[in-house]
Structures are given as C-alpha cells and as structure tokens.
Amino acid sequence: MSSNGIQSPEDFLGFKVGTDRKIADWPEIVEYFTKLGMASPRIVVDDLGETTEGNPFILATITSEDNHAKIDELRAIQLRLSDPAGLSEEDASRLIEMGKTVVMITCSIHSTEIGGSQMSMDLAHRLASDDGYDVGEILENTIFLLVPSLNPDGNRLVVDWYEKTLGTPYEGSNPPYAYHKYAGHDNNRDWYMFTLKETQLAISKVHNVWHPQIVYDIHQMGRYGPRFYVPPFTDPYEPNIDPVLTSGVNFMGSSMADALAREGKEGVSTHWVFDAWTPARAYQHYHGGIRILSEAASVKIATPIEIEKDELSGARGFKPHDARWNHTMPWKGGKWTLRDIVDYEFTTAFACLQTAAKFRGRWLRGTYEMGKRALDASSPYAFIIPDGQRDHGAVTELIWVLRMGDVRVDKAVEPLTADGVEYPAGSYVVRFAQPYGGFAKTLLENQVYPDLRNSPDDAPVVP
C-alpha cells in the first residue's frame, strides 16, 4: 500500500506486473481501475458500454483534481481550437494559454500482445500516487485518456487459454481461435469502417468527444528482431495527413527513443518497416492528432524466452548487431521477459506524457493551425454523392461512416449543377473545407500508392 493509501497493482494482484507466467485477467484490471478511481481524485473511471461479447469497455481519465473540476470547460476549449471558424488570433492565443494537451493511450487491441494492458495498471498507479515534480507537471498540463484494453474480449480469451496450457507443451502458444469474434487480428484495421462495437465506442465516446492531440497505440511484434520500435515512420505518409502531424510524430517518437536510450534500454529501433499510409489504422491522423505506434518484441504470452545473439535476424535494412542512427544500442541477446516489455512500454508512455506536458503550447497551437488550414482548403471544393443510385444501402452506409468520422454531410433540397453535370435533389454534398474534410477526401478520392525506390535503377520498395 502506498503511503497515501492508494493500493499498488502488486498488492492488489498478489504479484508484480509482468512476472513470468502471471497475467491479470480483464475483470481484475477493471476492478483495479475501479478501486483507483474510488481512492484517487486524480482518476475518473467510466464504463463506456459493452464489448462484442458483453465485457465492460472502460476509460480512465487522469489529470489534476483542479482540472477534473473544470473538465467540461477544458473539453470546450479543445473542441473550439479544433474547429476555429470565426476564432480571432487573440482569442485563439487565450484558449491555447488555458487549454491542456489531450493524450490518449490505447493498449492491447491485439490480445496476445498482452504487455500494454498489464502495464496500464502500473502507469495509472504512478500517476495516482506519486507527488513528485514530473507527475505533477503531467497532471497539471495534460488530460490523459487511458484505455487499458481496446479488446477486452480477446484479453479474456488469451488469459483463459494461457492458464489452461501452463505446464503443457502448448504453454505460451497462441489460442486456436480468433481473439476478436468477428475481426481477429484485423480489428485494428477498422478505423475507417467502424464495424466493431469496440471501434464505435472508442470513436464516439473518446476520439470525437476530445479530439486528442496525441494518440499512442501500444503493440508487440515478432521475437527475433529489435526489442522495441517507435517512430519516426518510414515513407509513405498518406498525402491528406497535415504536415504538423508528420513533424509531431517525428518529435514525439524521438522523445520516446531518447527516454529509452537514457535508461540504457537496448535494441530500440526507429524509422523501420512501419509507415503511415492507410487510414485503416490511424483515425487520429485525420482528426487533428498524431498516431504513435510502439512495437515490443514478444515473449510467449507471459512465458520468457531465451535468444542467442546469433539468432537475431534482420529485415528491410535492419541489422540487429549494428549500431546505427536509428538503432543506437543493439541488444546482445539473452533472456527476454514480459516484465521487460512492461518496462519499455512504461518508459515510452511516461515519456509521451512528459513531452505532452512540457510542450503543451506547441500541441495546442498545432491543433489551432491545423483547424485553420482545414477550413481554408479550396480544392476539391466538394464531393457529390448522387441520389437515386441502385445500391441505396451502400450510400446510406457511406454517409453513416462519414458522419461517424465527424464529417459534415449536407443534403441538397433542390437539383444542383457542378462542372456541367446536374444532380437530383436529395444528393449528398461533402464539402472539403471543414475540420475533418481530409478524412472524407481520403475515403472518397482515388488513392495512388507512390513509386518508392532507393535509386532510379532499383526495384520498387515493397509496401
């Protein structure tokens, strides 16, 4: 028990988070967050609704007690800066001075990538119980939206399978069934279709309520490459992503890599493999926020692994034994554990919050500048979706997706003509000059993947 009476995850669970062969199940995680919310005025825990299979989908909002007392005012500031129509420079500067950086961290959408959901308890406890300067700065300058799991159903399935197979030849194997009932591993490709209940809850009750400046999505990857990945991303970036977001990703990812290096954490790679092309996994890139992805080398769920140095493998230019600008301290091999994953993820999550807090003005000013740029967009003027199409259901679904994505869609009350073509009354008009017009443009225009080559004579870089 902490000196201020706030129970630690270790005291609650009976084991340290990340202990070999120990995992907190979703009901335990929910109960722990509920207790934190009752014990600390810094944390408010909300049940946002039921998942596909009826589990609670929770959000922990973490900030100072003073900020909680004026949370509606702070949210209004955030939304006004996001949609700055008619906002003067003077009023914008005043709101930027008053506002807070909004950070959303999401964990374990892929449920065998269990580290994030486990780490979330340690992170929340630190913010609830620590009275030091670093935590105080975070609490004062940020609104932190923590989603301990984007796939609670999968968490339960994976933990159940893992515990059933402990001590058998199948220990640490992936479950023999999909960890999302409908989408399996592709549940993180739903951020432009919104077919899953979990996506809909995250969009309608977190993203669109707050439009966070920063969204950090925690993942895991294969075992034999780098120990950890953070951005900068490689090319290509989808062309409708605002340049402020591209630079923000580079800034934040580099801050995370710096924090890992200062702690002596080896095997960290940046600017490798992962790009920012598709909207399928990056809703926030079209809604005023950066998307930070981290990938930790996996273990066998919670069972540790041993990897010899010569077993490490490279891909796409990565050489595991070479120190380079984007891989400064190679890992030498050895034991790799769930606790290692938790430690790396905790470091990057805390660095994310520190960078959000220290550069609060930068993030809020960026929100305002992006909003202005979106409102000033001139080409194309609009997309028209004609009435009277054969597949009316597809049109209805498309309009629902756009509106779910916070895009304003108008309906013509009389016939209209554009570029010499007449469209009937009842046609839908999607204007580009609006805060999230880039999202509509990304979905509605033809996309041409760039011809990326390392030199003119080389073959195209494989996506």
Secondary structure as GFF3:
##gff-version 3
##sequence-region A 1 463
A	DSSP	alpha_helix	9	13	.	.	.	ID=ss1
A	DSSP	alpha_helix	26	39	.	.	.	ID=ss2
A	DSSP	beta_strand	43	50	.	.	.	ID=ss3
A	DSSP	beta_strand	56	62	.	.	.	ID=ss4
A	DSSP	alpha_helix	65	69	.	.	.	ID=ss5
A	DSSP	alpha_helix	71	82	.	.	.	ID=ss6
A	DSSP	alpha_helix	89	98	.	.	.	ID=ss7
A	DSSP	beta_strand	101	107	.	.	.	ID=ss8
A	DSSP	alpha_helix	115	129	.	.	.	ID=ss9
A	DSSP	alpha_helix	133	141	.	.	.	ID=ss10
A	DSSP	beta_strand	142	147	.	.	.	ID=ss11
A	DSSP	alpha_helix	152	165	.	.	.	ID=ss12
A	DSSP	three_ten_helix	184	189	.	.	.	ID=ss13
A	DSSP	alpha_helix	197	202	.	.	.	ID=ss14
A	DSSP	pi_helix	203	207	.	.	.	ID=ss15
A	DSSP	alpha_helix	208	210	.	.	.	ID=ss16
A	DSSP	beta_strand	214	221	.	.	.	ID=ss17
A	DSSP	beta_strand	228	229	.	.	.	ID=ss18
A	DSSP	alpha_helix	243	262	.	.	.	ID=ss19
A	DSSP	beta_strand	268	269	.	.	.	ID=ss20
A	DSSP	three_ten_helix	279	281	.	.	.	ID=ss21
A	DSSP	three_ten_helix	283	286	.	.	.	ID=ss22
A	DSSP	beta_strand	290	297	.	.	.	ID=ss23
A	DSSP	beta_strand	305	307	.	.	.	ID=ss24
A	DSSP	three_ten_helix	309	311	.	.	.	ID=ss25
A	DSSP	beta_strand	334	336	.	.	.	ID=ss26
A	DSSP	alpha_helix	338	358	.	.	.	ID=ss27
A	DSSP	alpha_helix	360	375	.	.	.	ID=ss28
A	DSSP	beta_strand	382	385	.	.	.	ID=ss29
A	DSSP	alpha_helix	392	404	.	.	.	ID=ss30
A	DSSP	beta_strand	410	411	.	.	.	ID=ss31
A	DSSP	beta_strand	416	418	.	.	.	ID=ss32
A	DSSP	beta_strand	421	423	.	.	.	ID=ss33
A	DSSP	beta_strand	428	431	.	.	.	ID=ss34
A	DSSP	alpha_helix	437	444	.	.	.	ID=ss35
###
